[in-house]
Amino acid sequence: MSAVATLSAPAAGHFDLTDEGSVTVSEATTWSGLPRSNLYELMERGELAYTKVGRRRLIMRRSLRDLLRRGLVGGEMSKAS
């Protein structure tokens, strides 16, 4: 008998922010609790790194992690609102 390895995708909305790579805006919203509009504003101001694939924006995990670590969430955003 041979062993067969199976790969399964993580449950929706679950990802490890310590991994490199990117997340969708929806995933970033779910994980951080920030509204989509705040994420787009941060991207436009250059405070949140992202890349575009076609029309889709992918937020860099390291940038999201660093943003939350810096404490801009609630600080800068509450002043801008």
Secondary structure, DSSP 4 states (H G I P E B T S, - for coil): --------PPPTT---TTSSSEEEHHHHHHHH---HHHHHHHHHTTSS-EEEETTEEEEEHHHHHHHHHHTHHHHHHHHH-
